[in-house]
Amino acid sequence: MNRRGRPLATLAPDWARLGADRPMTILPQARTEALLAEALATLGVAVERGLGVATIEQDAVGVAATLTDGGTARTPVLFAADGAHSTVRKALGLDFPGDAWPEPWRLMDVDLEGPPTDEGWVDLRPDGPLICLPFSGRTFRLITFGADPLSALSADWRVGEVRWSSEFRVSHRVAERLNVGRICLGGDAAHIHSPMGARGMNLGIEDAFVFAACAADFLKGEPARLDDYGRLRHAVDAKVVNGVRSVTSMIRASSPAADLARRLLLPVAARLPFVIDRALRVGMGLDHPVRVR
Ligand SMILES: Cc1cc2nc3c(=O)[nH]c(=O)nc-3n(C[C@H](O)[C@H](O)[C@H](O)COP(=O)(O)OP(=O)(O)OC[C@H]3O[C@@H](n4cnc5c(N)ncnc54)[C@H](O)[C@@H]3O)c2cc1C
């Protein structure tokens, strides 16, 4: 953690003490999606791209969907992970309460000569934090809501090719409930938050894992198990979203008081093992057990 380019605090993880069997791995999300698609293929399931759910209806024995190509599908239970603007969540009439921050956050994948490739950092700057993560080779991912991510880099580094850039806005929301009858929501359809903490996708994968256990029991004749899914995951998802919102608010705040608090507190906090462990456990998703009951 730096402040205006000068080191403020360093987190040096002791993975074994955290109970992790390997260090935190940073993968481009496209690679994670490819690995999941490969795993599905070994189970005989092919991902169909470019095909969506248009409408849904459920009755006592299953869920019927019409598809965007005019076809239909029927399933005994439905897990809807159709993103933040979820068609299914809207069709169920579920509220998605929370708040949205107005400023655009910028993303850039850029080649840099100069910074270390084995550590990431956050630089607390007057116009907003700059997060820099080594991605692959000499390519780094920059995330900021400050003006221009490149202008915030050290003058000693050489900026190479900008490989990709994008913008997004941050919201913190959790669906009012995660199951209605035989339909369950998961992933960004159920919860969205800032990328600080690197939790969104991993939380969605946890949702899917718990749904699979609950749905298997439901189909074997335990009718309350989809309610279990909704109850278990709403509690976990809401807690993570609130925690991520608090941490992001602390880093985002630009008042002189907030700047002073960060300058005084962060160097102290980073020397306290329980604080470091807590922060790393959040980033690695080790801050709660994944309960299926
Ligand atoms: C800058 C940034 C950095 C991030 N970093 C991390 C990180 O380090 N770690 C992490 O865990 N998370 C991270 N996240 C969050 C992560 O990207 C999301 O939480 C994750 O992509 C959500 O996955 P999802 O499948 O729920 O939703 P999405 O990725 O939005 O996928 C939804 C899918 O549903 C499809 N769809 C939409 N409508 C329909 C329909 N009607 N019928 C059928 N399909 C439909 C869409 O085409 C899409 O394929 C980050 C996010 C951002 C913005």
The ligand as a Gaussian input file, in Angstrom:
#p B3LYP/6-31G(d) Opt

LIG

0 1
 C      -12.805000      -4.762000     -12.634000
 C      -13.359000      -6.006000     -12.068000
 C      -12.513000      -6.899000     -11.460000
 C      -13.001000      -8.069000     -10.893000
 N      -12.128000      -8.910000     -10.275000
 C      -12.590000     -10.025000      -9.689000
 C      -11.701000     -10.902000      -9.015000
 O      -10.505000     -10.672000      -8.967000
 N      -12.211000     -12.005000      -8.432000
 C      -13.529000     -12.292000      -8.472000
 O      -13.944000     -13.315000      -7.908000
 N      -14.409000     -11.471000      -9.104000
 C      -13.972000     -10.350000      -9.711000
 N      -14.835000      -9.512000     -10.347000
 C      -16.275000      -9.833000     -10.353000
 C      -16.639000     -10.836000     -11.426000
 O      -16.207000     -10.379000     -12.689000
 C      -18.151000     -11.042000     -11.442000
 O      -18.629000     -11.194000     -10.139000
 C      -18.502000     -12.279000     -12.261000
 O      -18.155000     -12.111000     -13.612000
 C      -19.992000     -12.570000     -12.195000
 O      -20.227000     -13.772000     -12.899000
 P      -21.710000     -14.184000     -13.247000
 O      -21.580000     -15.417000     -14.073000
 O      -22.559000     -14.198000     -12.050000
 O      -22.258000     -12.983000     -14.138000
 P      -21.729000     -12.490000     -15.537000
 O      -20.253000     -12.610000     -15.647000
 O      -22.366000     -11.154000     -15.762000
 O      -22.334000     -13.548000     -16.558000
 C      -23.709000     -13.607000     -16.788000
 C      -23.925000     -14.444000     -18.038000
 O      -25.326000     -14.618000     -18.226000
 C      -25.614000     -14.353000     -19.573000
 N      -27.010000     -13.891000     -19.657000
 C      -27.499000     -12.633000     -19.468000
 N      -28.822000     -12.626000     -19.636000
 C      -29.178000     -13.902000     -19.915000
 C      -30.423000     -14.534000     -20.190000
 N      -31.577000     -13.852000     -20.224000
 N      -30.426000     -15.865000     -20.411000
 C      -29.278000     -16.602000     -20.377000
 N      -28.073000     -16.042000     -20.149000
 C      -28.033000     -14.715000     -19.921000
 C      -24.608000     -13.301000     -20.030000
 O      -24.465000     -13.316000     -21.437000
 C      -23.365000     -13.784000     -19.303000
 O      -22.694000     -14.762000     -20.042000
 C      -14.380000      -8.350000     -10.933000
 C      -15.258000      -7.451000     -11.569000
 C      -14.750000      -6.293000     -12.127000
 C      -15.704000      -5.324000     -12.788000

